[in-house]
Each structure stands twice: as C-alpha cells, then as structure tokens.
Amino acid sequence: MQDRILDLLQAEGIDTLFGIPDPSFFGLFIEAERRGMKIVSPHHEEAMALIADGYFRMTGKPVVMCVNKGPGVGNIAAGANFLMKENVPAIFIMAQRQRFYEQRVRRGKMQYMSQPPLFENAVKYTGIIEYPQQTEEIFHEAFRQALTGVPGPTYVEIPLGVMQYKFDGSPVPAPNRYRLVRQRADDLSISEAVELLKNAKNPALLLGQGVFVTRQHVAATELAAKLNCPILQSNAVEAVLPGMEDRTFPYSSEAGGQVASTSDVVLAIGTELGEALNYGRGHAWKQGDADRKWIYVERDGTAIGVNRPIDVPLVGDLVDIIPQLNKALEGVQRELPAQLAGWTKIRDDAKAALEATVPTASQPIHTGRLAIEATKHLPDDTILVRDGGAASMWFSALLQWTPRDSMWSSNWGAIGNGLPMALGAQLAVGDKRRVALLTGDSAFLFHISELETAARKNLPLLCIVAVDHAWGIEAASYKANFGEDTSTPEARWGNEVRLDLTAQSFGAHGEYVDKVEDIGPAIERAIASGKPAVIHVEVDKAGNSTFKGIPGFLEFRNWFGEEGDFLGVPGAAPAAPSAGGGGSTENSSGY
C-alpha cells in the first residue's frame, strides 16, 4: 500500500510529506525518503497544517499531511479549519485503527473515535478506503476536489488493516487523465473583457493573494504594464509586483479608496470580493457603483454574482486566464492616468504623517518605532509573514521595504499561525531568500516549540517579536468596555518571559533588545548567524493596550457587518464610507 500511495502522490508532483513519526506511517516515510522525498516532522499537528500553508504559498503546489490516528487527527482539526478558510489545497491522509474495531461493543477504546465527523465543515471531500481496490479512485477524488473550484483540504482515511495490502506495481495515470488541469476562460468572455478594458476611462486592477500563491508575479506584471492603470491590493496582499510601486495602493487606504470610487472598470483577479473588500459595493465602491463594470476571474462558477453583480465572468484558473488576457491585449496602449501622481502623494504623505507621530525615544520602544527601525535592515527579497494584533498592524503600516511575497491569516483572522507559516515558507525557498516573521509575543507563544523544528531543518528564518508581556489588543478591549483603570490580570503575564533565551535553548540565535539604537545591529547579527533567529524586543506596554493610534484599526473594525461592535467596542458606529481608512488586510483565495 505504501508504494501505491507514493506513486499516486508523486504523479501529482508531491516531493514533501508533512507528518509526525508514528507506526501508521513508518513504512511510508522510509520508502518516501528512499525515493528522495522530504519528510517534515513538527511538534504539533495544528502547527503541521500551518507549516504546510506557508509551504503552499511559496510553491503553488498542493500539500500532503500524514496524520496519526486518534489524538493526532483530533489535534489537526483546527488546522483543517484554517486551511479551509484560507483556501489551501491540502490532502490529509488520516490513519485509523483496523476496521473490525469500529463495530466492537466495547468501552474505553484506546486512541479511537469516529474521525470524519470532526471535519464535516472543514474539508471539501471525505474518502474512507474500506478496501484496497478503492485506493486509486479515492486519492484521485481527493486531489480532484482539492484543486477544483475554490481550493481547499480533503480527507482520506486509511485503516491499519488496509495498509498491509500489496499492489502489483502497474503505472498510475497522469493527473490530466483523471482531472481538469487547464481551466481557460471561453473566448467570447475574453473578448468582452478586452473590449471593456480598451474602452475604459479609469480602469483599476484589483489583485488578491491568489496571484501571488500561484507564483504568477511575471505574468501579472505583464498584464499590469499593458493596462497602465492603478493596482488595488486586496487586504490579503502587502506584496507589490516588480516595478509597480508607483501605481499600487492598499484598498483600505485613502488613496486606494479614491482609486476604487473613481474607477469605471474593475478587473479583479485572485480574490474573493468579501467582507474586507466591502463586497465590492460598500464604502469606497458606493460612488459610481451603478455604472461601474466588473470583470471577475474566478475558478468557482457558483461564486459569480453572489456578493455583487458581475458584468464579465472569466471562469477558470488565473494561471491560464492571465496569459489569455495578455495575448488578447497585445498592441493595446494606454496612458497612465493623470491622477496617479496625486494618489501616490496621498499614499506617501499618509505614511510620512504616521511615521512623524511615532515616538523616537530610545526607551521604552514604541511598537511603531520597532516597525520602522527593524524593517530598514531586511534584505530586499525578504518574504514577509505577519502575525498578531496591535503589533501586526503597526508592522503592516510602517514597512520600510517593499515585499514581493507576503502572507498572514487574512481570511480566518487567526493569530499564532505566524511562526509555523514562516517555517513553511522558509522550507520552500531554502537559503535562497530570508523569511521575516513580524509578530507580537502573544501570537508567537502559540507554537514556540516549532523553533526546534526550524533549527533541526537549518532554516534561517528571522523572527522579530514585539514583546509587551500581554494580550495587548485584548487589554485595549477591556479598557474600551470598562475604563482605562480596569484591572486585566488575564490579559498579562510575567515580565520574566525571555524569548531570546528560549530560542537559544532550541539551538537558534537569540537577541534581547530594549533600546531603539540596538535594533538594527541585532538584526544584522541575526542574519549573519545563518540560523533561525529570534529578536526579543521590549516595547511600550501602554502603546499596545489602547485602540487609539493603532493604524488601520477603525477600517479593520468596519469590515464586520454594520453594527460596529467587533472586538468589543460598544456602541461604535462604522466610519463614513469615504475613501478608506488605513492599514491593510483580506483573504488569500479565489485563484
């Protein structure tokens, strides 16, 4: 059985398996390593799913996880929900005890429960291999479902008794023999989209994370150059296409709001038109909504017209459709819009004004000052991973370099995923590029044991942690509801926590910083070490424990319905639907 499973996986181009060692998979792992495949074993199954997510986002390839029966399967349930919400094509291979055990009338069964019910709303497909002859068709369906329409995880369960079966070694079919691998848009829709774009006075290109996770940087840059129009980043995206810095604006910003409100044709690629984009019709979109035309690239035909009317749906995979558009737009020449310089100035002036408000004192270090000083010292090709609450928002707003790849939990809205996600991204790129995790300490502590995994795998990821020894943004919520003097004991912990020393105990590089002037040198030493590194930076506790001044917070709150009560801010009304607020955030999907 192990050989047949590996044949099926390798036919799909899988060269890495994620899994914690267990008798269920010993034979599979030994054979996989003999074939030259990589095995990645983290310390917790939930972290395994998050590592796999980071790996997917930097390779565009589906990911496969081998999960131990019982408690292992239970542990990864939260990870399955994460991958479902973040639209990650993943195959869970779930071990289970022998089938006869299921119907035995016994109490106290060790490491046993009925596993599929845990995943009813967290996977796109569940297949249980009751008989060896079902193996091929169930694995094919798992990949077919994971990669069709909106990507997502699927579930394959293999009882131990079935694992002992021997196959005859006959060849397995290539993916194109059993599932759709090319998803081009129809020619009529392409021609309609091109006609709209040619005649548009103020077109806008709206890009989501799907463009980046499918590694379409070059093709998307070619399309942007042909259209010569402003680019709106969905709230999942902080990366910028090469050479497009002068025309790229976060949707959730004043400049982005003006681009959206003045646009007459929007080409949306690689994104859901979800809550964080005001469904493509609220806030900044309200002005001109009746006359604005929408072209939407979307793999799932059932998503068309759900959140807003769509004029030209391009149903298919953006990997195929962007080249179609590039070819169809050959010879088209457009002038850059006259308003572009003004929008760029608004964007840059807003950032400069925010920077001017950030305290410069050496001690205590303001989180915004940490964001400014730390990101000055990162290599140009650094991959950004962002995590946490208030610290994450400060980092996002004050980056001092332009990332080409970035990621965060923009659709599920979780925290604690940053370290394993960064580990997965670093695993994907090896030592060719550095991954920088910018996070707060509450988020970092979720999966801190994965520092050992990073050290064991010699992954030189860099973790810059704003440490306020608290759930900072939760403390702010306490204060917003019950007053500034409210005691919030459960939102804080002891100041003795030292993340740099913890990192060193795992075999990583650790630095402790409590003065602004020491931030840059600490980062340079961490990079030079070539090891996974943690820079523990003591930040001003007061700055993270109030909503006042957190960049983008009001806009963030206003994504959630129309009541304005998210994060426990009572009676807060949504901001006026002007040209946006600040900050940046959304979902990772829809490619």
C-alpha positions as CSV (number, residue, x, y, z in Angstrom):
1,M,0.0,0.0,0.0
2,Q,2.8,2.5,0.9
3,D,4.3,2.1,-2.6
4,R,1.0,2.7,-4.3
5,I,0.2,5.8,-2.2
6,L,3.6,7.3,-3.0
7,D,3.1,6.5,-6.7
8,L,-0.1,8.4,-6.7
9,L,1.4,11.4,-4.8
10,Q,4.5,11.6,-7.0
11,A,2.3,11.6,-10.1
12,E,0.9,14.9,-8.7
13,G,4.4,16.3,-8.3
14,I,4.4,15.9,-4.5
15,D,8.0,15.8,-3.2
16,T,7.4,16.7,0.5
17,L,5.3,15.0,3.2
18,F,4.4,16.6,6.5
19,G,3.9,14.2,9.4
20,I,4.9,13.3,12.9
21,P,6.5,9.8,13.2
22,D,4.0,7.1,14.1
23,P,3.8,3.3,13.4
24,S,0.9,4.1,11.0
25,F,3.4,5.8,8.6
26,F,6.8,4.3,9.4
27,G,6.9,2.3,6.2
28,L,5.5,5.1,4.1
29,F,8.2,7.6,5.4
30,I,11.1,5.1,4.9
31,E,10.0,4.4,1.3
32,A,9.4,8.2,0.7
33,E,12.9,9.1,1.9
34,R,14.4,6.2,-0.2
35,R,12.7,7.9,-3.2
36,G,14.3,11.2,-2.4
37,M,11.2,12.8,-0.9
38,K,11.5,15.1,2.1
39,I,9.7,14.4,5.4
40,V,8.9,17.4,7.7
41,S,8.0,16.5,11.3
42,P,6.8,19.4,13.5
43,H,5.9,19.2,17.2
44,H,2.2,19.6,16.9
45,E,-0.3,18.6,14.3
46,E,-2.0,22.0,14.2
47,A,1.4,23.6,13.5
48,M,1.9,21.0,10.8
49,A,-1.1,22.4,8.9
50,L,0.2,25.9,9.2
51,I,3.7,24.9,8.1
52,A,2.1,23.3,5.1
53,D,0.2,26.5,4.4
54,G,3.4,28.6,4.3
55,Y,5.0,26.0,2.0
56,F,2.0,26.1,-0.4
57,R,2.0,29.9,-0.6
58,M,5.6,29.9,-1.8
59,T,5.4,26.9,-4.2
60,G,1.8,26.9,-5.5
61,K,1.7,23.2,-5.1
62,P,-0.8,21.2,-3.1
63,V,0.4,19.8,0.2
64,V,0.1,16.4,1.8
65,M,-0.1,15.6,5.5
66,C,0.1,12.2,7.2
67,V,-1.8,12.3,10.4
68,N,-1.7,9.8,13.3
69,K,-4.9,8.1,14.4
70,G,-7.0,9.4,17.3
71,P,-5.3,12.3,19.1
72,G,-3.2,13.3,16.1
73,V,-6.4,13.6,13.9
74,G,-8.1,15.5,16.8
75,N,-5.2,17.9,17.0
76,I,-5.2,18.8,13.4
77,A,-8.9,19.6,13.2
78,A,-8.2,23.2,14.0
79,G,-5.6,23.2,11.2
80,A,-8.1,21.8,8.8
81,N,-10.5,24.7,9.6
82,F,-7.6,27.1,9.0
83,L,-6.7,25.6,5.6
84,M,-10.4,25.6,4.6
85,K,-10.8,29.3,5.3
86,E,-7.5,30.2,3.7
87,N,-8.3,28.1,0.6
88,V,-5.3,25.9,0.7
89,P,-5.3,22.7,-1.5
90,A,-4.3,20.0,1.0
91,I,-4.7,16.3,1.3
92,F,-5.0,14.9,4.8
93,I,-4.0,11.2,5.0
94,M,-5.6,10.1,8.2
95,A,-4.6,6.9,9.9
96,Q,-7.3,4.8,11.8
97,R,-7.4,1.6,13.8
98,Q,-8.4,-1.6,12.0
99,R,-12.0,-1.6,10.7
100,F,-13.3,-4.5,12.7
101,Y,-12.5,-2.5,15.8
102,E,-15.2,0.1,14.9
103,Q,-18.1,-2.2,15.5
104,R,-16.9,-3.9,18.6
105,V,-19.2,-3.5,21.6
106,R,-16.6,-2.2,24.0
107,R,-15.9,0.8,26.2
108,G,-12.6,2.6,26.7
109,K,-11.2,2.0,23.2
110,M,-7.6,3.4,23.2
111,Q,-6.8,6.1,20.6
112,Y,-10.1,5.6,18.9
113,M,-13.0,7.8,17.9
114,S,-15.1,8.2,14.7
115,Q,-12.9,10.8,13.0
116,P,-14.8,12.1,9.9
117,P,-17.5,13.9,11.9
118,L,-14.8,16.3,13.2
119,F,-14.2,17.5,9.7
120,E,-17.8,17.8,8.3
121,N,-17.4,21.6,7.7
122,A,-13.6,21.7,7.3
123,V,-12.9,19.7,4.2
124,K,-14.3,19.5,0.7
125,Y,-14.3,15.7,0.4
126,T,-14.1,12.7,2.8
127,G,-13.0,9.3,1.4
128,I,-12.5,6.2,3.5
129,I,-10.6,3.4,2.0
130,E,-12.5,0.3,3.1
131,Y,-10.9,-2.0,0.6
132,P,-7.5,-1.7,-1.1
133,Q,-9.1,-1.6,-4.6
134,Q,-10.6,1.8,-3.7
135,T,-7.2,3.4,-3.1
136,E,-6.6,4.9,-6.5
137,E,-10.1,6.4,-7.1
138,I,-10.3,7.9,-3.6
139,F,-6.9,9.6,-3.9
140,H,-7.8,10.8,-7.4
141,E,-11.1,12.3,-6.0
142,A,-9.2,13.9,-3.1
143,F,-6.9,15.7,-5.5
144,R,-9.7,16.5,-7.9
145,Q,-11.8,18.1,-5.2
146,A,-8.9,19.9,-3.5
147,L,-7.9,21.6,-6.8
148,T,-11.3,22.2,-8.4
149,G,-13.1,25.5,-7.9
150,V,-12.1,27.2,-4.7
151,P,-9.1,25.2,-3.4
152,G,-9.4,23.5,0.0
153,P,-8.4,20.5,2.1
154,T,-9.7,16.9,1.6
155,Y,-9.7,13.9,3.8
156,V,-8.5,10.3,3.1
157,E,-8.8,7.8,5.9
158,I,-6.8,4.5,5.8
159,P,-7.4,1.9,8.4
160,L,-4.3,0.0,9.5
161,G,-5.6,-3.3,8.1
162,V,-5.7,-1.9,4.6
163,M,-2.2,-0.5,4.8
164,Q,-0.8,-4.1,4.6
165,Y,-2.1,-4.7,1.1
166,K,0.4,-5.3,-1.8
167,F,-0.3,-3.8,-5.2
168,D,1.1,-5.1,-8.5
169,G,3.1,-2.0,-9.3
170,S,1.3,-1.1,-12.5
171,P,1.7,2.6,-13.6
172,V,-0.6,5.2,-12.2
173,P,-2.2,7.7,-14.6
174,A,-1.0,11.3,-15.0
175,P,-3.2,14.0,-13.5
176,N,-4.5,15.2,-16.8
177,R,-6.1,11.7,-17.3
178,Y,-8.4,12.0,-14.4
179,R,-9.0,15.6,-13.5
180,L,-9.1,19.0,-15.2
181,V,-5.6,20.6,-15.2
182,R,-6.3,23.5,-17.6
183,Q,-9.1,25.9,-16.9
184,R,-9.1,28.6,-19.6
185,A,-11.9,31.1,-19.9
186,D,-14.1,31.0,-23.0
187,D,-13.0,33.1,-26.0
188,L,-16.3,35.1,-26.0
189,S,-15.8,36.2,-22.4
190,I,-12.2,37.1,-23.0
191,S,-13.1,39.3,-26.0
192,E,-15.9,41.0,-23.9
193,A,-13.4,41.7,-21.1
194,V,-10.8,43.1,-23.5
195,E,-13.4,45.4,-25.1
196,L,-14.4,46.8,-21.7
197,L,-10.7,47.4,-20.8
198,K,-10.0,49.1,-24.1
199,N,-12.9,51.5,-23.7
200,A,-12.5,52.2,-20.0
201,K,-11.6,55.7,-18.9
202,N,-10.5,54.8,-15.4
203,P,-9.8,51.1,-15.1
204,A,-8.4,49.5,-12.0
205,L,-6.7,46.2,-11.4
206,L,-7.7,44.5,-8.1
207,L,-5.2,41.8,-7.1
208,G,-5.7,39.3,-4.3
209,Q,-3.3,36.8,-2.7
210,G,-4.2,34.1,-5.3
211,V,-2.0,35.9,-7.8
212,F,1.0,35.5,-5.5
213,V,0.4,32.0,-4.2
214,T,0.2,30.7,-7.7
215,R,3.5,32.3,-8.4
216,Q,2.2,34.5,-11.2
217,H,4.3,37.5,-10.5
218,V,5.8,37.8,-14.0
219,A,2.5,37.3,-15.9
220,A,0.6,39.6,-13.6
221,T,3.3,42.3,-14.0
222,E,3.0,42.0,-17.8
223,L,-0.8,42.4,-17.6
224,A,-0.4,45.5,-15.3
225,A,2.1,47.0,-17.7
226,K,-0.4,46.5,-20.6
227,L,-3.3,48.1,-18.7
228,N,-1.2,51.0,-17.4
229,C,-3.8,51.5,-14.6
230,P,-3.7,51.8,-10.8
231,I,-3.4,48.5,-8.9
232,L,-5.5,47.9,-5.8
233,Q,-4.2,45.4,-3.3
234,S,-6.9,43.4,-1.7
235,N,-6.5,43.3,2.1
236,A,-4.7,39.9,2.0
237,V,-1.8,41.5,0.0
238,E,1.1,43.5,1.1
239,A,3.4,42.3,-1.7
240,V,3.9,44.5,-4.7
241,L,4.5,43.3,-8.3
242,P,8.1,44.1,-9.5
243,G,8.3,47.7,-10.9
244,M,4.7,48.6,-10.0
245,E,5.4,50.5,-6.8
246,D,4.3,53.8,-8.3
247,R,0.8,52.6,-9.1
248,T,0.0,50.2,-6.2
249,F,-2.4,51.1,-3.4
250,P,-4.0,49.2,-0.5
251,Y,-7.7,49.1,-0.9
252,S,-8.1,50.1,2.8
253,S,-6.4,53.4,2.4
254,E,-7.4,56.9,1.4
255,A,-5.6,56.7,-1.9
256,G,-7.0,53.2,-2.5
257,G,-10.5,54.4,-1.7
258,Q,-10.1,57.2,-4.3
259,V,-8.9,54.7,-6.9
260,A,-11.9,52.5,-6.2
261,S,-14.5,55.2,-6.2
262,T,-13.3,56.8,-9.5
263,S,-12.9,53.5,-11.4
264,D,-15.3,52.7,-14.2
265,V,-14.0,49.1,-14.9
266,V,-12.5,46.8,-12.3
267,L,-10.6,43.7,-13.3
268,A,-10.5,41.5,-10.1
269,I,-8.1,38.6,-10.0
270,G,-7.2,36.1,-7.3
271,T,-9.5,37.4,-4.6
272,E,-12.9,36.9,-3.1
273,L,-15.0,40.0,-3.2
274,G,-15.6,39.5,0.5
275,E,-16.3,41.4,3.7
276,A,-12.9,43.1,3.9
277,L,-13.5,44.5,0.3
278,N,-16.9,45.7,1.4
279,Y,-18.3,43.1,-1.1
280,G,-17.3,45.3,-4.0
281,R,-20.2,47.6,-3.4
282,G,-20.0,49.3,0.0
283,H,-17.8,52.2,1.4
284,A,-15.5,53.4,-1.3
285,W,-17.3,51.4,-4.0
286,K,-20.6,53.2,-3.4
287,Q,-19.7,56.2,-5.6
288,G,-20.3,55.2,-9.2
289,D,-21.5,51.7,-8.3
290,A,-24.5,51.8,-10.7
291,D,-22.3,52.4,-13.7
292,R,-19.1,50.6,-12.8
293,K,-18.3,47.4,-14.8
294,W,-16.8,44.4,-13.2
295,I,-14.6,41.7,-14.8
296,Y,-14.0,38.8,-12.4
297,V,-11.5,36.0,-12.7
298,E,-12.8,33.1,-10.5
299,R,-12.4,29.4,-10.5
300,D,-15.7,28.6,-8.9
301,G,-18.6,29.4,-11.3
302,T,-21.1,29.3,-8.4
303,A,-19.3,32.4,-6.8
304,I,-20.2,34.6,-9.8
305,G,-22.7,37.3,-8.8
306,V,-23.1,36.2,-5.2
307,N,-21.5,39.2,-3.5
308,R,-22.2,41.7,-6.2
309,P,-23.3,41.7,-9.9
310,I,-20.5,40.8,-12.4
311,D,-20.6,42.0,-16.0
312,V,-18.0,39.7,-17.5
313,P,-17.2,36.5,-15.5
314,L,-13.9,34.8,-16.6
315,V,-14.4,31.4,-15.0
316,G,-11.2,29.4,-14.8
317,D,-7.8,29.3,-13.3
318,L,-5.9,32.6,-13.2
319,V,-2.7,30.7,-14.2
320,D,-4.4,30.1,-17.6
321,I,-6.5,33.3,-17.8
322,I,-3.8,35.9,-17.2
323,P,-1.8,34.7,-20.3
324,Q,-5.1,34.7,-22.3
325,L,-5.6,38.3,-21.3
326,N,-2.0,39.2,-22.1
327,K,-2.3,37.7,-25.5
328,A,-5.6,39.4,-26.2
329,L,-4.3,42.8,-25.1
330,E,-1.3,42.7,-27.4
331,G,-0.9,46.1,-29.1
332,V,-3.1,47.9,-26.6
333,Q,-1.5,51.1,-25.4
334,R,-2.9,53.1,-22.6
335,E,-1.5,56.2,-20.9
336,L,-1.1,56.2,-17.1
337,P,-3.9,58.2,-15.5
338,A,-3.3,61.8,-14.7
339,Q,-4.5,61.3,-11.1
340,L,-1.7,58.7,-10.5
341,A,0.8,61.2,-9.1
342,G,-1.8,62.6,-6.8
343,W,-2.8,59.2,-5.4
344,T,0.9,58.3,-4.9
345,K,1.4,61.6,-3.0
346,I,-1.6,60.9,-0.8
347,R,-0.3,57.4,0.0
348,D,3.2,58.5,0.7
349,D,2.2,61.6,2.7
350,A,-0.1,59.5,4.9
351,K,2.7,57.1,5.7
352,A,5.1,60.0,6.4
353,A,2.5,61.6,8.7
354,L,2.0,58.4,10.6
355,E,5.8,58.0,11.0
356,A,6.0,61.5,12.3
357,T,3.6,60.6,15.2
358,V,5.8,57.6,16.3
359,P,7.9,58.4,19.4
360,T,11.7,58.4,18.8
361,A,12.7,57.7,22.5
362,S,15.3,55.1,23.0
363,Q,13.3,53.6,25.9
364,P,10.6,52.5,26.1
365,I,10.4,51.4,22.4
366,H,7.2,52.2,20.7
367,T,5.9,49.4,18.5
368,G,5.8,51.7,15.5
369,R,9.4,52.7,16.1
370,L,10.3,49.0,16.1
371,A,8.5,48.5,12.8
372,I,10.4,51.4,11.2
373,E,13.9,50.5,12.5
374,A,13.6,46.8,12.1
375,T,12.3,46.7,8.5
376,K,15.1,49.1,7.4
377,H,17.6,46.3,7.8
378,L,15.8,43.5,5.9
379,P,17.2,42.3,2.5
380,D,15.1,43.5,-0.5
381,D,14.0,39.9,-1.3
382,T,12.8,39.1,2.2
383,I,9.4,37.3,2.4
384,L,7.0,38.9,4.9
385,V,5.0,36.9,7.4
386,R,2.8,38.9,9.7
387,D,1.0,37.8,12.8
388,G,-0.6,39.2,15.9
389,G,-2.9,42.0,16.9
390,A,-1.7,45.6,17.6
391,A,1.9,44.8,16.8
392,S,0.9,43.3,13.5
393,M,-1.0,46.5,12.5
394,W,2.0,48.7,13.3
395,F,4.3,46.5,11.3
396,S,1.9,46.5,8.3
397,A,1.6,50.2,8.3
398,L,5.2,51.1,8.6
399,L,7.2,48.7,6.4
400,Q,10.4,50.3,5.2
401,W,10.9,47.8,2.3
402,T,8.7,46.5,-0.4
403,P,8.0,42.8,-0.1
404,R,7.4,40.7,-3.3
405,D,5.8,38.0,-1.2
406,S,3.8,38.3,1.9
407,M,1.3,36.3,4.0
408,W,-0.9,36.4,7.1
409,S,-4.2,34.8,8.2
410,S,-6.3,37.3,6.3
411,N,-9.4,35.3,5.9
412,W,-9.7,33.2,9.0
413,G,-8.4,36.1,11.1
414,A,-6.4,33.8,13.4
415,I,-3.3,34.6,15.4
416,G,-0.5,32.2,16.4
417,N,0.0,30.9,12.8
418,G,2.9,33.1,12.1
419,L,5.9,31.0,13.3
420,P,4.8,27.7,11.6
421,M,3.8,29.6,8.4
422,A,7.1,31.3,8.3
423,L,8.8,27.9,8.8
424,G,6.9,26.5,5.8
425,A,7.8,29.5,3.6
426,Q,11.5,29.2,4.6
427,L,11.3,25.4,3.9
428,A,10.0,26.2,0.4
429,V,12.8,28.7,-0.5
430,G,15.7,27.1,1.4
431,D,18.5,29.5,2.0
432,K,17.9,31.5,-1.3
433,R,15.8,34.1,0.5
434,R,15.1,35.1,4.1
435,V,11.7,34.9,5.7
436,A,10.9,37.6,8.3
437,L,8.2,37.0,10.8
438,L,6.9,40.2,12.3
439,T,4.8,39.5,15.3
440,G,3.7,40.1,18.9
441,D,4.7,37.9,21.8
442,S,1.1,36.6,22.5
443,A,0.9,35.2,18.9
444,F,4.5,33.9,18.9
445,L,4.0,31.8,22.0
446,F,1.2,29.7,20.4
447,H,3.7,27.4,18.6
448,I,7.1,28.3,20.0
449,S,8.2,24.7,20.1
450,E,8.5,24.9,16.3
451,L,11.7,26.8,16.8
452,E,13.3,23.4,17.4
453,T,11.9,22.2,14.0
454,A,13.4,25.3,12.3
455,A,16.8,24.6,14.0
456,R,16.7,20.9,13.1
457,K,15.9,21.7,9.5
458,N,18.6,24.5,9.4
459,L,16.0,27.1,8.3
460,P,17.3,30.7,8.6
461,L,14.0,32.4,9.3
462,L,14.1,35.7,11.2
463,C,11.5,36.3,14.0
464,I,11.2,39.9,15.2
465,V,8.9,39.9,18.2
466,A,7.3,43.0,19.8
467,V,7.1,41.9,23.5
468,D,4.6,43.6,25.8
469,H,4.1,40.6,28.0
470,A,0.3,40.8,27.3
471,W,-2.6,40.2,25.0
472,G,-2.2,43.8,24.1
473,I,-5.2,44.3,21.9
474,E,-7.4,42.4,24.3
475,A,-6.2,44.6,27.1
476,A,-7.3,47.5,24.9
477,S,-10.7,45.9,24.5
478,Y,-11.1,45.6,28.3
479,K,-10.3,49.3,28.6
480,A,-12.7,50.3,25.8
481,N,-15.5,48.5,27.6
482,F,-14.8,49.1,31.2
483,G,-12.5,52.1,31.5
484,E,-8.8,52.9,31.4
485,D,-8.2,51.9,35.0
486,T,-9.7,48.4,34.6
487,S,-7.6,45.6,36.0
488,T,-7.0,43.0,33.3
489,P,-5.0,40.2,35.0
490,E,-5.8,37.6,32.4
491,A,-4.5,39.8,29.6
492,R,-1.0,40.0,31.1
493,W,1.7,37.6,32.2
494,G,5.1,37.8,33.9
495,N,7.9,40.1,32.6
496,E,10.4,37.3,33.2
497,V,9.5,35.6,29.8
498,R,12.6,35.8,27.6
499,L,12.1,34.6,24.1
500,D,15.7,35.1,23.1
501,L,16.9,32.7,25.8
502,T,14.1,30.2,24.8
503,A,15.4,30.4,21.2
504,Q,18.9,29.7,22.3
505,S,17.8,26.6,24.2
506,F,16.3,25.3,20.9
507,G,19.6,25.8,19.1
508,A,18.5,29.1,17.4
509,H,20.1,32.5,17.6
510,G,18.6,34.8,20.2
511,E,18.9,38.6,20.8
512,Y,17.4,40.8,23.5
513,V,16.7,44.4,22.7
514,D,15.3,47.2,24.9
515,K,16.8,50.3,23.2
516,V,16.0,51.7,19.8
517,E,19.6,52.0,18.7
518,D,20.2,48.3,19.3
519,I,17.5,47.1,16.9
520,G,19.5,47.3,13.7
521,P,22.7,45.7,14.9
522,A,20.7,42.9,16.5
523,I,19.0,42.2,13.1
524,E,22.3,42.3,11.3
525,R,23.9,39.8,13.7
526,A,20.8,37.5,13.4
527,I,21.0,37.5,9.6
528,A,24.8,36.8,9.7
529,S,24.3,33.9,12.0
530,G,22.6,31.8,9.3
531,K,20.4,30.2,11.9
532,P,16.8,30.6,12.8
533,A,16.8,33.7,14.9
534,V,14.5,35.4,17.5
535,I,14.9,39.0,18.3
536,H,13.0,39.8,21.6
537,V,12.2,43.5,21.6
538,E,10.7,45.0,24.7
539,V,8.0,47.5,23.6
540,D,6.0,50.1,25.4
541,K,3.1,48.3,27.1
542,A,0.8,51.3,27.0
543,G,1.1,51.7,23.3
544,N,-0.3,48.3,22.6
545,S,-3.1,48.4,25.2
546,T,-5.2,51.1,23.7
547,F,-7.1,51.3,20.3
548,K,-6.1,54.9,20.0
549,G,-3.5,55.4,17.3
550,I,-3.3,51.8,16.0
551,P,-3.1,52.3,12.3
552,G,-6.0,50.8,10.3
553,F,-7.9,49.7,13.4
554,L,-11.1,51.6,12.5
555,E,-11.2,50.3,9.0
556,F,-10.5,46.8,10.3
557,R,-13.4,47.1,12.7
558,N,-15.7,48.3,9.9
559,W,-15.3,45.2,7.8
560,F,-17.5,43.3,10.1
561,G,-21.2,44.0,9.3
562,E,-22.8,47.3,10.1
563,E,-23.1,47.3,13.9
564,G,-19.5,48.3,14.6
565,D,-19.2,46.1,17.7
566,F,-16.3,43.9,16.6
567,L,-13.5,43.5,19.2
568,G,-15.9,44.5,22.0
569,V,-16.1,48.2,21.2
570,P,-19.6,49.0,22.5
571,G,-21.8,51.4,20.5
572,A,-19.1,52.2,17.9
573,A,-20.6,53.2,14.6
574,P,-18.9,52.4,11.3
575,A,-16.8,55.0,9.8
576,A,-18.2,57.1,7.0
577,P,-17.9,55.5,3.5
578,S,-15.2,57.9,2.4
579,A,-12.1,56.9,0.6
580,G,-10.9,54.4,3.1
581,G,-9.1,54.4,6.4
582,G,-5.6,53.0,6.7
583,G,-3.8,49.8,7.3
584,S,-4.2,46.7,5.1
585,T,-5.8,43.2,5.3
586,E,-8.4,40.5,3.4
587,N,-8.4,36.9,2.2
588,S,-6.0,34.7,0.5
589,S,-8.1,32.9,-2.0
590,G,-10.1,32.6,-5.1
591,Y,-7.5,31.9,-7.7
